[in-house]
Structure formats: structure tokens, C-alpha cells
Amino acid sequence: MNGRPPILLNPGPVTLSDSVRKALLHDDMCHREADFAALMLDIKQRLARVYAEAEEEFEAVTLTGSGTCAVEAMIDSLAPRESTTLVLSNGVYGERIAAMLGAHKRPYVELRADWREPMALDRARRKLEQAIDIGHIVAVHNETTSGRLNELEPLLALCAEFECRLLLDAVSSFGAERIDFSHPNLDAVASTGNKCLHGIVGIAFVMARKRLFETGTSQADGLYTDLFRYQAAQVDGFSPFTPAVHACFALRQALDELERQGGWRGRRARYRLLSRQLRERLDALGVAAYIDDDSYSSMISSFALPRDWDYPALHDALRDAGFIIYAGQGDLYKEMFRICTMGDIRDDDLARLLATLERLLCA
Ligand SMILES: *Cc1c(COP(=O)(O)O)cnc(C)c1O
């Protein structure tokens, strides 16, 4: 055919670029050797400068696991035992964070919004006015459930007003959306190497304010999820546990590509270009966007299932044409599907996708 691999239109893992795939063939490396330590320090530095405002005050603490591992390490290490944490959820990932707080027995309140709606900022304000012991807020930046990019500005303003620290799940936005690392109330941001950064699954990270390690103590009850342990070992580039070495090869190459492609702004522009064409074409084909068009992040879109199609039929027809789309989560499986433009998706790939959609939906 066209020599292209299956094009992944799910929000991570992504279709790799050829050079990231080749980086996986690097010679084997022991993680206790100096060459690995140099690689890890290089990755940490590159992660810290994806957002120029982060470089001075934040440290990228890496760990081996998927995005959930980074989010849980952030929660376990930083959510206090003595004060309440407020979770603003409007999708699967926010609700997962509340479950983590419960699992680690931290006092928390969850304000749940419908999966199609914005975060409940008004209810949060009322809660903050009543409750005096809320010290932290946790939220999801790009809620992958719907593709909604939750607004950080009003959230950070609320944190400033009520003197709360923000912990952010930016698993599907770090590297491609604006994150205001200069805001004094932002404490930590969890993400992974295999979504907007275009590496492979295996290395995740938390961008945490350096001061937390200097003056704070870990709240962690887990060992593998204790960020303070990783941070201490990584001063010299090492890791307390065996890291996903090959994922590091891929991530370094992917970060190099991100820099050469214009950093997070360049990536956002590329994603937007692809998403806009996709949503316009589907709109013209009568497939409705699932939330307001201007609420979407740059790369995740969700759509109501077209008339006469259930998800398996649409999925299989697209898979036969070389594209992997993504189902709605939970009950949404029956009513919507998602298409994500992360990864090495080329102009030709998009053109083929749009032509395929047109062929299927106009038949
Ligand atoms: C993907 C994702 C996660 C979880 O990451 P895994 O790699 O699947 O563990 C968490 N939060 C958000 C917003 C995500 O998109």
C-alpha cells in the first residue's frame, strides 16, 4: 500500500516518527552506568525547558510507568493528610484522581461535573468560601474523556484567591498546550512521554516545584510512588528502581524533535491544523461534535456516532483502511467516538483519513 504503519488516532500511545522508532535500536545500556546517568540528566533538562518559565523553579522527576503512575505519584507524594484536597472532575481522569485520594486515605472533596460540561468552578468557589481547611486543588487539564481543554486561568486565579496549591494532571496536554508555570500557586504537573511528546510508553514524569523537595516532606505511603525518592536519586541521573531504558532512548529523540519543530507552540499549531480539518469535514458529513467546538483541546475531538453506525462497525471499517480510532469511555461507548491527532500524523495520512470517512459515511 502506501508503506505507512497503522495510524493511531487514539490519545496515546502515538504513531512514532521513523527517527524515534530507530532510537529504540540503540545499544543496550545498564542503568547504573555513567552513560545512562548522562542520558537521564539530559532528558530531565529537556523536559524542564519544554516550558521556558518552568526551567528555574521546577524539576522534572521521571519514573517508570504510564501516565497514571505519574498522577498517582504526584497525589501520593503531595496531597496532604492533615488538610482537605478539592478535586474538580469532569471526566474519567478526574474521577480517577478522586479514587487515588481515597485509596491513599487523604481527606478530599470531589466536585463532579457532567462529562460534557466544564469544571464546576462556581461550586468550587462556594465550597472554598465555606470550608477553611482546603489547601490543595487537583484538576485535569485536557480531559481526554471528551477532549475538553479545561481552563487553567480561572482555576489558578481561584487557587490564588483562596491560597490553594494546584496539582495538575496534564498527561494529555504537556508539550502541546499552554501551561502557566510562572503562576505561584502551581505546585506540580504530571505527564508522560508517550502522548504529546511522541515517545513510547514507559517513562512518565512529574514537573514539581523544586522548593517542595527542599523544604517539604513526602506524604507518600507508597514506595514506588514516592517522588522524593526519585528526586534524591536523580540528582546524579540515577534511579532508585530499574527505569525503562529504551523508553529513555525514544524520549530523548522525541524531545529533540519537539524542540526542532517549534516546541509546544509548534506542536499545538500542527495539532490544531489537523483537528480543524477533521472537525470541519465531519461536520460537513453531518457528524456532530460532542461538545462545543471552541472547548476542544488542540488534538482530541469527540463526535456523536453517525446515524446508522455503531462503534464497532465504524472502528472496524476504519481499521481496515489503516486507522485506529478510539471509543467513548463507559456508557459513552454507545453514543460517541474520539479521534486524536497526536503523533507523527502526516498531511497524506489526514487526507486519506478524510477521504475514507467520506467514502464510508456517504455510502
Ligand atoms: C492518558 C491519560 C491518563 C492516564 O495515562 P495512562 O498512560 O493511560 O496511564 C491520565 N490522565 C489523562 C488526562 C490522560 O489522557
The ligand as an ORCA input file, in Angstrom:
! r2SCAN-3c Opt
* xyz 0 1
  C      -3.973      9.007     29.224
  C      -4.339      9.811     30.391
  C      -4.069      9.402     31.707
  C      -3.562      8.036     32.045
  O      -2.451      7.669     31.378
  P      -2.090      6.127     31.150
  O      -0.847      6.278     30.356
  O      -3.221      5.501     30.395
  O      -1.877      5.533     32.481
  C      -4.356     10.261     32.747
  N      -4.896     11.459     32.516
  C      -5.180     11.892     31.283
  C      -5.781     13.249     31.114
  C      -4.911     11.083     30.179
  O      -5.208     11.493     28.948
*
